[in-house]
């Protein structure tokens, strides 16, 4: 892991203290998550745009309404998770908007 992903030479790897190694791994995974978040946000925005051009202007959705990600709730830490019934109802509302032809 240290040699391949962090691009360390064997000498650099063996000279590192455990704390330095784990700090480097933390930074590596933070960058990976950032890249994944960027791609996920891009897909969500494109999907929302493709859906919104097919429905009435008054029924258009925002990206966060169509597809929720874990980081959307980072600001809303006190918000409780959706129940199965709430998720089902939310999905039915989206399907109604889409199937009614806008």
C-alpha positions as CSV (number, residue, x, y, z in Angstrom):
1,X,0.0,0.0,0.0
2,X,2.7,2.5,1.0
3,X,4.9,1.8,-1.9
4,X,2.2,1.5,-4.6
5,X,-0.5,4.0,-3.7
6,X,1.6,6.6,-1.9
7,X,4.4,6.2,-4.5
8,X,7.1,5.7,-1.9
9,X,10.4,4.1,-2.5
10,X,11.1,1.1,-0.2
11,X,13.8,3.2,1.6
12,X,11.3,6.0,2.2
13,X,8.7,3.6,3.4
14,X,11.0,1.9,5.9
15,X,12.4,5.2,7.2
16,X,8.9,6.5,8.0
17,X,7.5,6.5,11.5
18,X,4.1,4.8,11.9
19,X,2.4,8.2,12.5
20,X,3.9,9.6,9.3
21,X,2.6,6.6,7.4
22,X,-0.9,6.9,8.7
23,X,-0.9,10.6,8.1
24,X,0.1,10.0,4.5
25,X,-2.7,7.4,4.2
26,X,-5.2,9.8,5.6
27,X,-4.3,12.4,3.0
28,X,-4.3,9.8,0.2
29,X,-7.9,8.6,1.1
30,X,-9.1,12.2,1.6
31,X,-8.0,13.0,-2.0
32,X,-9.6,9.8,-3.3
33,X,-12.9,10.7,-1.6
34,X,-12.7,14.2,-3.0
35,X,-12.3,12.8,-6.5
36,X,-15.2,10.4,-6.0
37,X,-17.4,13.2,-4.7
38,X,-16.6,15.4,-7.7
39,X,-17.6,12.6,-10.1
40,X,-20.8,11.8,-8.1
41,X,-21.8,15.5,-8.1
42,X,-21.2,15.7,-11.8
43,X,-23.4,12.6,-12.5
44,X,-26.1,13.9,-10.2
45,X,-26.1,17.3,-11.9
46,X,-26.3,15.8,-15.4
47,X,-29.0,13.4,-14.4
48,X,-31.1,16.2,-12.9
49,X,-30.6,18.4,-16.0
50,X,-31.7,15.5,-18.3
51,X,-34.8,14.9,-16.1
52,X,-35.7,18.6,-15.8
53,X,-35.8,19.2,-19.5
54,X,-38.6,16.6,-19.7
55,X,-41.0,18.0,-17.1
56,X,-42.9,21.2,-16.4
57,X,-40.9,24.1,-15.0
58,X,-43.0,24.1,-11.8
59,X,-42.1,20.5,-11.2
60,X,-38.4,20.7,-11.7
61,X,-36.1,19.2,-9.1
62,X,-32.9,20.3,-7.5
63,X,-30.0,17.9,-7.6
64,X,-30.2,17.2,-3.9
65,X,-33.9,16.4,-4.2
66,X,-33.4,13.8,-6.9
67,X,-30.4,12.0,-5.4
68,X,-29.1,12.4,-1.9
69,X,-25.5,11.8,-0.9
70,X,-24.1,11.3,2.6
71,X,-22.2,14.6,2.4
72,X,-25.4,16.5,1.7
73,X,-26.4,16.1,5.4
74,X,-23.0,17.2,6.8
75,X,-24.5,20.6,7.7
76,X,-27.7,19.0,9.0
77,X,-26.2,16.7,11.6
78,X,-29.3,16.8,13.7
79,X,-31.6,15.7,10.9
80,X,-32.9,12.1,11.4
81,X,-32.6,9.5,8.7
82,X,-35.5,8.8,6.4
83,X,-37.7,5.8,7.2
84,X,-38.5,3.2,4.6
85,X,-42.0,4.7,4.2
86,X,-40.6,8.2,3.6
87,X,-38.1,6.8,1.0
88,X,-40.9,4.9,-0.8
89,X,-43.1,8.0,-0.8
90,X,-40.3,10.2,-2.1
91,X,-39.6,7.7,-4.9
92,X,-43.3,7.5,-5.8
93,X,-43.5,11.3,-6.0
94,X,-40.5,11.4,-8.4
95,X,-42.0,8.6,-10.5
96,X,-45.4,10.4,-10.7
97,X,-43.6,13.6,-11.9
98,X,-41.7,11.7,-14.5
99,X,-44.5,9.4,-15.7
100,X,-47.1,12.2,-16.1
101,X,-45.1,13.6,-19.0
102,X,-44.2,16.8,-17.2
